[in-house]
Every structure is written in C-alpha cells, then in structure tokens.
Amino acid sequence: MNIQEPHAESWTAASNKVRQFYERLPYPAPLASLDEHRALYRDPNRRRALFHRIWPTEQFGGHQEILVAGCGTSQAARYALREPHARVTAIDISETSLRHTGDLQRKYSLDNLELHQLPLESIKDLGRSFDLIVCTGVLHHLPEPDVGLRALREALSRKGAMHLMVYATYGRAGIYMLQEYCRMLRIGTNASDLLELASLLEALPRDHPVANLLTRADDFRQADALADALLHPQDRAYSVPEVYAWFQRCGMSFGRWVEQAPYLPQCGAMAAASQSDRLSALPEPAQHAAAELFRGTMTQHRIIAYRTDSVRRRQAIRFTGNEWRDYIPIRLPWTLCLREGLPPGSSAVLVNRAHQHRDLALPIGTDEERLLLQMDGHRTLGEIAHPGEMSSSESSALEFFQRLWQYDQIVFDASTPPTADA
C-alpha cells in the first residue's frame, strides 16, 4: 500500500481533532472479509441498477475514475471490488482507516485501488478529475463544509456525478441533546466512559427523542459507532432547504434523493393526507422540505448531485410525451415482493428494504403484478404496456410505471438503445 503523506500546513486544529478521533476509534468497524459483498456483485443487474440510478440517460459502462472521499475502513475497497474496470482513488485523514482498507486491498488483490492520506479540502493536490465522487458521512464533520464541497466540485468532471450523504436535522434532535449531555459531564472516549455511555442509553426514558432511533439502529450497540454518534468532536446537520441552498452556493445541482419515496408527497401516508393536493402543487424543493417535516425522523440525506455546468442530461426521467416508451425498467435487487398478510384487493405488496418508513410499502393488484413480472431488464415500457399484453388501459399502465419509480422499486435505462450490431 502506498499512502501519500499530507502536507503539514494543510491540517487545521479542527481537522486534527477529527483525525485523532478516527485514529483512536476508526469507523465504521473494520471488516475482515468482503466475501458477502462480492457475492452481491455477481448479480449483473445490481451494478446496472446502481449505474442508472445516477446516470439514467447514459449507456452502462464500467471504465470510470471514482474518488471515495473520506473512505473510512472499507468503503473504497468495496467500490474497487464492485467496479473491477474502474480506477478507484481513496482519500482519508486517518492512517488507521487507510491501513484497514489496505489490508482488504491486499487480501482481494485490488490493483485498481490507490490510497492517499489527504484531507478532503486538499483534493486538488491529486491533480485528477473524476467521473464519480462518493462522499458519505464526511462533509458534515468538516470545519467548513462549503470549502469541502467546492473542493470536490473542482475535482468532478463536467460529465460526472456525486453521491453524498449528510446528516439530517430533525431526526437527529435526540442525538444532539445527548451530545450536549456528554459535553456537560465531560464524557470521553476511553473504555470505561463508553461502557457508562452504553448503560446511560438503557436508562433513558422511553419517550426520549432518541428512543425511536435506538430501536432502529444497530450502531448504538457498538462502541465505535456509539462514539461516532454521541462523542464526535464536530458535526452539523442539514434540513432539506439547507441542502438546496448549500448546493446553490457551491455550484452544484440537485439530481435526486438516492431513496426518493420518503421525500415525495405522492408516496405513502402523505398521499392519503387531506393536504395532498396542496402538497403536489408546491415546487419540488418545497415538496421535499414538507415531506421532511411530515416524517420528522429522517437522520440523514443521501443525494445524487451534479455540477451546475454538467454536460450530461442528468436526471431526465419524465412521464409526459412519448419518451417514456423507450425507457427500460430495471428492478432493484434489494426490493421484495410479499404475498402474505395482504390488504384487501391486493395480489402482492412491494417493499424496498432501504426504506425506513413502513408506510412506503406498495400494494399492487393482479394487472399491475402482470406488468411487473414482464420487467426483465430488456423490454421497454412501450413493449410492456402493449394493449395485447394486459386488460387495463395504457394510461393505467403508465400511472403504475411512474408509481414504481417514485416508490424506488425500479430505475430506468433511458439511454439510446444500442443497434443490433453494436
């Protein structure tokens, strides 16, 4: 493993605190094996679905320059394993995290992965441009997140995309209460303090604002994750309007939420609310902001974003006109089709396991299930909706296709299909 040393002058006092935190408590917990991940990537539709969620209008391909910014202990190795034809560059400020990544690099002979110990703000020192930048759980720990996002933007190709994750404001209210509690009592990261902190969580009132999160997140049962959530020296969170404003300041354009259904008033409990018509009349950013307020428990935002001067069509999925007929639907491999305990009149219920909200299960009828079963990753929507294939109208089929997409059941290959000789 060849880890490049950072320039001493690039470290700020705040960055040093964060670096020292991760040197002592690397997060996430290091992995000894990527065999499970390798098995997942044997499904050819998984890589194709992940690609078209970011670039729906582009031809699927794997020869990319990928940057994992703030790679932690294993994320970059997983990308290198998943994308064997890509060149993956990983940066992190923690030597410990990079050492764990290097162990995986050697174990799996990941010759397409290179590691650099480098602060995110100094990414220009690499002198490279990237097709995809992955930065999840990092920017909200920087002393100046705007500086970090602008640095990433400058390293992003004009045809490229970013996959970002930052903390969300409202769902973390209980976490910030406990962070303040820990600061007041000067709770540290030594082993005895972490044990006491774990016992504190067990003693919390059941109606504490963090209680719902404790029941959903396995992370709070692990010392390193507990420290990352409650004892981190620096973090901040963003509401939906703050995400949009942040992008505008930094020359970035919002593409889509990685899981979009929780943000859409057309999905789940929001669709049944008495204000659904008013919600749908709002501009899209305001719809997303209203959904965050309605749900109240989002702890993070996962976003696909592009440069404002992008030369690609980005997220161009529309269900007006006739373009939709050429879309090829790709079912997401992590979704389930359940056939037990069904609501009246349903033949199945569709569930995306990435969703945290139970109301986002999608009941479907017999005709809709027939359409779903024809989605083989090759047929277009126009072919699937052919009147001879179904008893319902084409307009009903189109409405169903749009609903599947909104509920994160499918993504689309909306690129120009290759010719037979291609």
N, C-alpha and C positions, 0 to 999 in steps of 0.2 A: 504494500500500500504506500503510495506516495502522497503524503499530506503536506501541502504548502503552508509554510508559517505565515501568519498575518503580519502586517506592518504594525509596529508598536504604537505609532501615532494614531492608528485607526480606532483604538479602544477608548471609549468614554468611560467615565466612572459607572454610569448606569449599565452599560454593556458588560462591564467587568462583573458587576453583581449578578447579572443573569448568567454569564458564563460560569462563574464559580458555583452557582446554584446547580446547573446541569452537570458540571464536573462531579459534583458530590451525589446528585440524585438524577441520573440520566432517565429521560422519559421519551417515549413510552418504555416499559420494561423491555430490556433486550431480548431478542429471540435467538434461540439456538438452532432453529430449523425453519426453512421456508418450504418444506415439502407440501404443506397444506395449500399454500398459495400457488405453488407450481401445478398442483392438481387442478385448481380452479382455472388456470390459464390454458389448460388443454382444451377447454370449450372454445371453439373458434368464434362463437357468437359473443362471448364476453368481451374480448378485445374490440371486436367490431362495434358492439353497442357502446362501449366506453368512448371510442373514437367519435362516433356520430352524435353522441350527446354533446360533444364540444364543437364538432365541425359537421353539421348535418348536410351541408351542400358540397362537401369535398369528397373526392374518391378516397376510399380507405387505403391507408398505407402505413408502413412502419419505420421508414428511414427518416427519423426525426432527431433534432437536437433538443434534449429535455434537460431542464435545470430543476433540481429539487432543492429549494432554498430553505435552509433550516431543516435538514434531513433527519435529525434525531438518530435513533439507534438502528432503524431497519427500513425506513420508507424508500430510500433511494435504491437499496438492494432489491426491494420488491418490484420497483419500476424497471430496473435493469433485467430482472428475471422475466417480467411480463413482456417487455419490448426488446427482444434479443437483437433486432436490427437497428435499434436506436442507439445513439450515444448519449449516455446519462451522466450528467455532471452534478455532483452533490457538494453543497457547502453547509458548514455549521460552525458555530463559535466554540463548540465543546469538543475537545480532543477525545474525551471519554466516549461520547456518542459516535464519533468517527471511527474510533477503534473497534467498537461493536459492529459498525457497518463493514469495516474492513475484514472482520472475522467471517462475515457472511459472504463477502466478495471472494475471499479465498476458497471457502467451502464449496461454493457453487460455480467457481471459475467464471466470474462475471467480468470478462475482459472489456465489456462495453461500459464499464463504470469507472469514473475517476473521482477522487475525493480531494477537497480543499478545505483547510481550516481558514475560514474567512467570514467576517461579519457581512451580513446581507447588504448593508449600506455601501460596501466596497466591491460590489459585484462587477463594476466596470473594470476592476483590475484583471479580470479574466480575459478581457478584450474579445468577447464572443457574443453572438446573437443566438437566441433560442426560439424554437417553434412552440414549445410548451413550457411554461413555468408553473411548477407546483409549489405552493407556499401555504401550508395549512398549520394553523396554531402558532404562528411566528410573529406576524406583523403587530398583533396587539400586545406583544411583550417588548416592543422597541420603545426607546425614549421619544422618538419622533416617527410615528407610523407613516406620515406623509413622505418623509425623506426615504423611508424604506420602499414604499410603493412606487415612488418616482424612479428610484434606482432600478427596480425590477422592470418598470416600463421601458427604460432606456435599453435594457438588455433583451427586450422582447422584440422579435421580428414583427414587421408590419402585417405579416400574414399569420402571426401566432396568436396564442390564447393563454390565459392564466386560469388555473384552478386554485381558488383561495378559500381559506376558512378563517373567520374571525369570530370572537365571542359576541353573543347577542345580549343586549342589555337586560330585558325584563326577566327572562328565565334564570338569570344569574343573581337576582336580587338577594336571595338567601345566602349564596356563596360570598357576596361582598359583605354581608352582615357578619358572617363567621370570620372572614379575613380581618375585619376590624376588631373583632373579639380577640383573635390571636395576637394582633399587634398590641392591644391593651395589656394582655397578660404576658407579653414577650415570649410567646411560644416559639421555639426554634425547630430546627430540622434534625436534632440529634435523636437517637433511637428511643430514648425514654419519653421525650416530648411527643414523638409521633405515636407512641403507644397511648399516651394520655389523650391525644387528639382523637384517636380512634374510639376511645371509651366515651369521650365527650359526645360524639355523634350518636352513640347508642342512648345517651341520656337526654337528647334533645326532645322537646315537646313534639307530639305527633303532628301538630298543626304549624310547626315552624315552616317558614317559606322554603327551606331547603329540603323538607321531608320528602316531597314528591320526587325530587331528583335522586335522593338516596336510594329509593326503592327501584329506580330505573337504571342506575349506573353502577356497574361492577367496579369501576375505577376506585370508588371510595373504600373498597376493601383491600386496596394495595397501598403500601406506604409511600412509594414514589409518586403514585397518582394523587394520593391524598395531599402530599406536599405541594404538588404542582397546582392543585386547585385552591388550596387554602393558605399556603405559605410562600407563594411566588413573590419575589421582590418587586415585580412590576407587571401589571396588566391593565387593560381597559376593554370596554365593550362598546358595540355599535348598535344603534337602532337601525331599522330599515332606511328612514330618511337620511341618517348619518352615513350609511353605506353609499347611497346615491350621491350625496354631497362630496364625500371623500373621493369617489371616482372622478367626479367632475373637476375637482381641484387638481387631481394628479394626471389628467389626460387619459383616463380610462373610460371605457363604455361598458355598461352593464349588459351582459348577454342573457343569462338565465340563472335561476337557482338550480343547483345540482339536483336536489329533490324539490320540484316546484309546487306540488299539490298543496303543501301546508300554507303556501302564500297566495293561493288562488281562491277568490270568493265563489268560484264555480264548483268547488270540491268540498265534500264532507258536510259537516254541520253548518258551515257558513252558507252553503247553497240553499239550506232549508230555513235560514233566518228570515225574519219578516222584512229586513232591510236589504235583501239580496239584490233587488233591482237597483237600489241606490248605490250599493257597493259596485255593481257591474258598470255603472255609469261613470265611475271615477276614472281618472287616468291610471295607467298600470302601476306606476310607482306608488300612488296613493292606495290602490287596492292592496298592494303588498304590505304597506305600512299598516293598513287597517287589519289585515289578517294577523300580523304580529301582535297587535293589541288584543284582538279577539281571542287568540290562542293563549297568549300570556306565559307560556312555558318554554319557548324556544331558547336554548342555551348557546347556540352557535348559528352562524350563517355560512353556508357553503355556496360559492358563487363561481360561475364561468364569466370571465371578463376579457375584453379586447382593447387594444389601443383605439383611441378615437379616430386615428388616421388609418385604420386597418384597410387592407386591400382585398380582404375576403368578404363574402356576403354574411358571414357570422350566422346568427340565429334567424333564419328566414322562413321558418315554418308558418304557413298561413293556410286557412281552410276556406278562403274565398277564391273565386275564379276557378280555373281548372288545373292549376299546378299540382294540387294535392293528388290527382290521379296517378302521377308518376312517382309519388313517394313509396318507398319500400319500407314497411314496418318491421322493426326488429324487436322481438320480445326480450325484455330484460331478464337475464338468467336468475336474478335473485328475487323474482316475484313468485307467488304461489297461487294456485287455483284450488280453492277449498270447496268440498261438496257435502259437508256435514253441517248441521245446525243452520240451515239456510233460511233467510227471510222468505215469507210467502211470495210465490210467483217467481222465485229465482231458481236458476239451474246451477249456479255457481257463485262464489264470491272471490274476487281478486284482491290479493294483498301484496303490497310491496314491503318487504322486510326491513327496508331502510327507513320507513316512516315510523315516527314515534307517537303518532296520534291515531287512536283506534277508529275514529270516525272516517278515516280515509280508506277503509275497505270498500270495494266497489262491487255491489251485487249486479249480476247480469242475467238476462233471460236466454231462452233457447236459441232464438235467431242470432243474438249477439254472440253466444258461445260458438255458434257455427262459423261466424265471421272470424272470431279469434283463432279457431283451430286451423283456419286457412293461412294464417300468418307464419310462413315458413322461412322468412328472411330472403325470399327471392321474388315472390309475387308482389306486384304493385297494388296500391289501394284501388285503382281503377279495375284491375283484374278481379280483386276480391269482391268488389261491390257490384259485379256484373249481375244484372237482373235475373239471369237464369240460375244463379247460384243461391238465391235467397228469396224468402217470401216477403220481406219488408222492403220499403222504398229505398231508393238511393240516398235520399235526404236523411232518412233514419240511420243508414249505414254511416254516412259522413259524420253525423252527430256522435255516433258511437266511437268512431275513429278518433275524433277530437277529444272525447272524454277519456279514452285510454291514454292518450298523450298527456293530457292535463293531470291524470292520476299517476303518472310515472310508471305506467305499465309497458310502454313502448317508447322507442326513439325511432327516428326516420333517417334512412339513407335517401337524401333528396338531391344527390348528385346526378349528373347526366349519366344514364346507364352506358356502360361500355358497349361497343359494337361486338358482333359475334366473332370478329377476327382479332379483337384486342387481346 
